[in-house]
């Protein structure tokens, strides 16, 4: 069984912390090579696939299942693949420009850093 990377574990732990009473007013802020990605989790669907109820999460699950099917891979962890975190109400900021998305799947291997930010700002 392939182990989850330390990066994924840390990102997931910080992201899930925004569901606590103390940090619920915080957004997840991901630093990537494309820019700063700000968003939030919706009922942990971005972390736990069994709670997924969004079209994007469903699509990602479908793509993974199709990949396994065409490559004849059993339902076990894929080596070298930590998957994606799905955020909602996303803003990508780069050089003062903003792009907004209802949802965005960010591959864990594209994340350089993570922090939390106040949703009010």
Helices and strands as residue ranges (DSSP letters): H 6-16, G 17-19, E 26-32, E 36-40, G 49-51, H 55-70, E 84-94, E 97-107, G 108-110, E 111-118
